[in-house]
Amino acid sequence: MGIQAGKIGVRALGISESFVKGESKRSILAGVVIRQDLIVDGFSFNYTTVGGMDSTASMLALYRRLERDDINLLMLNGCVISWFNVVDLHELNEETGRPVICVTYEESEGIDKYFKEYFEDWKTRLEICKRNGTRDKITLHTGQQVFARFIGIEEDTGKRILDRFTIEGGIPEPLRISRILARAILKSELGRNL
């Protein structure tokens, strides 16, 4: 699917999660559809298992619940979420037919040792991580650096899209708003401040 980074009608589905480590058995997934002119255009929600391996299926269900064919790409706040629940970025791309941009914000020494320490299915988790590929260090128009993976989209186009969706700092609006929303839902479910 070709995407023109300057087109106002481009819509991104930003997906973020929230959970309380050591307390939550499931994590809130919040999806926010935002047009490139930064108009919020839809919401969707789901749950995924903390420490499980269902994040990809959960995100696909969240996407399908929207029942929309005008979403141009998916944007994720990380691909190892909910305490090592690994998202298969290629499966998301293939099943939705949409490019996927996965953004993270810090350097990492790797997580292989944690997979091996905590999970019997560590080989499966590691295999998906390796298939997701390496992260590219990107400097946004704001001067902030992020790390991104681009699946089904060229890096230069993906970077222009990240720039268009980022008003300030280093977090694109679909991810900033979906993260706020996921946290708000978690707070409401728990009935307390976090």
Secondary structure in CASP SS format (residue, H / E / C, confidence):
PFRMAT SS
TARGET T0000
AUTHOR 0000-0000-0000
METHOD secondary structure of the structure
MODEL  1
M C 1.00
G C 1.00
I C 1.00
Q C 1.00
A C 1.00
G C 1.00
K C 1.00
I C 1.00
G C 1.00
V C 1.00
R E 1.00
A E 1.00
L E 1.00
G E 1.00
I E 1.00
S E 1.00
E E 1.00
S E 1.00
F C 1.00
V C 1.00
K C 1.00
G C 1.00
E C 1.00
S C 1.00
K C 1.00
R E 1.00
S E 1.00
I E 1.00
L E 1.00
A E 1.00
G E 1.00
V E 1.00
V E 1.00
I E 1.00
R E 1.00
Q C 1.00
D C 1.00
L C 1.00
I C 1.00
V E 1.00
D E 1.00
G E 1.00
F E 1.00
S E 1.00
F E 1.00
N E 1.00
Y E 1.00
T E 1.00
T E 1.00
V C 1.00
G C 1.00
G C 1.00
M C 1.00
D C 1.00
S H 1.00
T H 1.00
A H 1.00
S H 1.00
M H 1.00
L H 1.00
A H 1.00
L H 1.00
Y H 1.00
R H 1.00
R H 1.00
L C 1.00
E C 1.00
R C 1.00
D C 1.00
D C 1.00
I C 1.00
N C 1.00
L E 1.00
L E 1.00
M E 1.00
L E 1.00
N E 1.00
G C 1.00
C C 1.00
V E 1.00
I E 1.00
S C 1.00
W C 1.00
F C 1.00
N E 1.00
V E 1.00
V C 1.00
D C 1.00
L H 1.00
H H 1.00
E H 1.00
L H 1.00
N H 1.00
E H 1.00
E H 1.00
T H 1.00
G C 1.00
R C 1.00
P C 1.00
V E 1.00
I E 1.00
C E 1.00
V E 1.00
T E 1.00
Y C 1.00
E C 1.00
E C 1.00
S C 1.00
E C 1.00
G C 1.00
I C 1.00
D H 1.00
K H 1.00
Y H 1.00
F H 1.00
K H 1.00
E H 1.00
Y H 1.00
F C 1.00
E C 1.00
D C 1.00
W H 1.00
K H 1.00
T H 1.00
R H 1.00
L H 1.00
E H 1.00
I H 1.00
C H 1.00
K H 1.00
R H 1.00
N H 1.00
G C 1.00
T C 1.00
R C 1.00
D E 1.00
K E 1.00
I E 1.00
T E 1.00
L C 1.00
H C 1.00
T C 1.00
G C 1.00
Q C 1.00
Q E 1.00
V E 1.00
F E 1.00
A E 1.00
R E 1.00
F E 1.00
I E 1.00
G C 1.00
I C 1.00
E C 1.00
E H 1.00
D H 1.00
T H 1.00
G H 1.00
K H 1.00
R H 1.00
I H 1.00
L H 1.00
D H 1.00
R H 1.00
F H 1.00
T C 1.00
I C 1.00
E C 1.00
G C 1.00
G C 1.00
I C 1.00
P C 1.00
E H 1.00
P H 1.00
L H 1.00
R H 1.00
I H 1.00
S H 1.00
R H 1.00
I H 1.00
L H 1.00
A H 1.00
R H 1.00
A H 1.00
I H 1.00
L H 1.00
K H 1.00
S H 1.00
E H 1.00
L H 1.00
G C 1.00
R C 1.00
N C 1.00
L C 1.00
END
